[in-house]
Amino acid sequence: MDKSQHVQRAKLAEQAERYDDMADSMKKVTELGEELIDEERNLLSVAYKNVVGARRSAWRVVSSIEQKTEGSDKQQMAKEYREKIESELKTICKDVLHLLDKFLIRSTSPAESQVFYLKMKGDYYRYLAEVATGDEKADIIQKSQEGYQAAFDISKDNMQPTHPIRLGLALNFSVFYYEILNSPEQACELAKKVRVIALAPPCPAERASASTLHTKYWIQRTFI
């Protein structure tokens, strides 16, 4: 298959809600080494968001069962199943981070692309941090924060406050502060700023912007 066929297959897989297939197709597109256009970039993000999201949800459910069955025969089974899900989640996150570092994060790319991919880097290290333990957790948390902060710095200098990618970045960064760093004050401060900006009436130039018109839709597809 050529690039266009992989993209069409990814779209078909999305409609069928077969997100593992969608991710596989977009991984092949990414590995061609070409700069992704907006549509391809969003397909990649949506595919992996759903693939990893299913594992994150399953991990939380099974972890809860494991805790509730402490001392019973069921606990060992729950523990083994949680570890299986955890292994899948880690593999997915590492695949995405490899694609980002090897093919996607480039200093020569437009600022919008850099912010998008650095945000993804922060996101996928955050997902790893959710299940990490021991000495490696601190290093993973630091890498997540570095990804978000680098994206945040570029976005401040190059993007409008109401740009959907900048809004999505700020929202996910606030989740990082709240859930990973246990810093609700910083999380709320950042989230409040985003909410004020998002609810503000757009100026005429913003009203004409396709990206602004689709802000809510984009955030729904990529948030958290």
Secondary structure, DSSP 8 states (H G I E B T S, - for coil): --HHHHHHHHHHHHHTT-HHHHHHHHHHHHTT-----HHHHHHHHHHHHHHHHHHHHHHHHHHHHHHHTTTSTHHHHHHHHHHHHHHHHHHHHHHHHHHIIIII--TTS-HHHHHHHHHHHHHHHHHHHHH--THHHHHHHHHHHHHHHHHHHHHHHHS-TT-HHHHHHHHHHHHIIIIIS--HHHHHHHHHHHHHHHHS---HHHHT-HHHHTHHHHHHHH--
